[in-house]
């Protein structure tokens, strides 16, 4: 995991998991900034890389027969990013009911200016991979996806 060069107090919560990306020309839309779909892709990238760092990659999911899939996304765009800029994408696990649901929060920041570009969240549900139906999280998911930030309203969803 790359370390952000930004001051630690810039983040919404302590100890984020951070993924850095560089805005490529094909990410740019007609408004000359990063297309909103790219931000969603970056959220997915950060979540998946964090999951892998926690020891839960797709091979682990396949062995268990269960996985976490997105139920909903929410994104608030606060500023644009442009070609060549570096964006630090932070994520935290802020909700885990130990049964079916998991919540992640995200914050994207321009790595040069420190300006927050986006805040978002994703809600996940545990499913049986074969049937696609919701299934209770195995204990390994409960343990690996422990909370990494304290957001009380996320812990009751």
C-alpha positions in Angstrom: 0.0 0.0 0.0 1.5 3.3 -1.0 1.8 5.9 1.7 0.2 9.3 1.0 2.5 12.3 1.1 -0.5 14.3 2.5 -0.7 15.3 6.2 -2.5 12.7 8.3 -5.1 15.3 9.5 -6.4 15.7 5.9 -8.3 12.4 6.1 -11.8 12.1 7.4 -10.8 9.2 9.7 -7.4 8.0 11.0 -5.3 5.2 9.4 -6.9 5.0 5.9 -6.0 2.3 3.4 -4.8 4.3 0.4 -4.6 3.6 -3.3 -3.0 6.2 -5.5 -3.9 6.6 -9.2 -2.8 9.0 -12.0 -5.5 10.5 -14.1 -5.0 9.1 -17.6 -6.1 10.8 -20.9 -8.9 8.2 -21.5 -10.5 9.1 -18.1 -11.2 12.6 -19.3 -14.7 13.5 -20.5 -16.1 16.4 -22.7 -15.9 18.7 -19.7 -12.1 18.1 -19.5 -12.1 16.5 -16.1 -12.3 12.9 -14.9 -15.6 11.2 -15.8 -17.8 10.3 -12.9 -17.8 6.6 -13.9 -14.0 6.6 -13.3 -14.5 7.6 -9.7 -16.8 4.7 -9.1 -14.2 2.4 -10.7 -11.6 3.9 -8.3 -13.9 3.2 -5.3 -14.1 -0.4 -6.4 -10.4 -0.6 -6.9 -9.6 0.7 -3.4 -12.2 -1.6 -1.8 -10.8 -4.7 -3.7 -7.2 -3.9 -3.0 -8.0 -3.4 0.7 -9.9 -6.7 0.7 -6.9 -8.4 -0.8 -4.6 -6.8 1.8 -6.9 -8.3 4.5 -6.4 -11.7 3.0 -9.7 -12.0 1.2 -9.1 -12.2 -2.6 -11.3 -14.0 -5.0 -9.5 -17.3 -4.4 -10.3 -17.0 -0.7 -13.9 -16.2 -1.6 -14.1 -19.2 -3.9 -12.8 -21.6 -1.3 -15.3 -20.3 1.2 -18.1 -20.2 -1.4 -19.2 -16.7 -0.3 -18.3 -13.2 -1.3 -19.1 -9.6 -0.6 -21.0 -7.8 -3.5 -22.1 -4.2 -3.8 -25.7 -3.3 -2.8 -25.5 0.5 -3.2 -23.1 3.3 -3.8 -23.3 7.0 -2.8 -20.9 9.6 -4.1 -20.7 13.3 -3.4 -18.5 15.1 -6.0 -16.7 18.0 -4.4 -14.1 19.0 -7.1 -12.7 17.8 -10.4 -9.5 16.0 -11.2 -7.6 16.5 -14.5 -5.2 14.6 -16.7 -1.8 13.9 -15.1 -2.9 14.6 -11.6 -2.5 12.0 -8.8 -5.5 11.1 -6.7 -5.2 9.4 -3.4 -8.2 7.2 -2.7 -8.7 6.3 1.0 -11.1 3.7 2.3 -12.3 2.6 5.7 -14.6 -0.2 6.9 -17.2 1.7 9.0 -20.0 -0.8 9.3 -20.1 -4.6 9.7 -23.2 -6.2 11.3 -21.5 -9.6 11.4 -24.4 -11.1 9.5 -25.0 -9.8 6.0 -24.0 -6.2 5.7 -20.7 -4.2 5.4 -20.2 -0.5 4.7 -17.1 1.3 3.4 -16.4 5.0 3.3 -14.2 6.6 0.8 -12.4 9.9 0.4 -10.5 11.0 -2.7 -8.0 13.7 -2.4 -5.8 15.5 -5.0 -2.3 14.4 -3.9 -0.7 17.7 -4.8 -3.2 20.2 -3.4 -4.8 18.2 -0.6 -8.2 19.2 -1.9 -11.0 16.6 -1.3 -12.5 15.7 -4.6 -15.1 13.1 -3.5 -16.6 11.5 -0.5 -18.5 8.2 -1.0 -19.7 5.1 0.6 -20.5 1.6 -0.6 -22.8 -0.9 1.0 -22.0 -4.6 0.5 -23.9 -7.8 1.1 -22.5 -11.3 1.7 -23.8 -13.8 -0.9 -23.4 -17.5 -1.7 -21.3 -17.4 -4.8 -23.2 -20.3 -6.5 -26.7 -19.1 -5.9 -26.2 -15.4 -5.7 -28.5 -15.3 -2.7 -27.7 -13.4 0.5 -26.0 -15.6 3.1 -24.6 -15.0 6.6 -21.0 -13.9 6.7 -18.5 -16.6 7.7 -16.5 -15.8 10.8 -13.4 -15.2 8.6 -15.3 -12.3 7.0 -16.4 -10.9 10.3 -12.8 -11.0 11.5 -11.1 -9.7 8.4 -13.6 -6.9 7.8 -13.4 -5.5 11.3 -14.1 -1.8 11.6 -11.2 0.5 10.7 -13.0 3.8 11.5 -15.7 4.8 14.0 -18.8 6.1 12.3 -21.6 5.3 14.7 -24.5 5.7 12.2 -22.7 3.2 9.9 -22.6 0.5 12.6 -26.4 0.3 12.7 -27.1 -0.1 9.0 
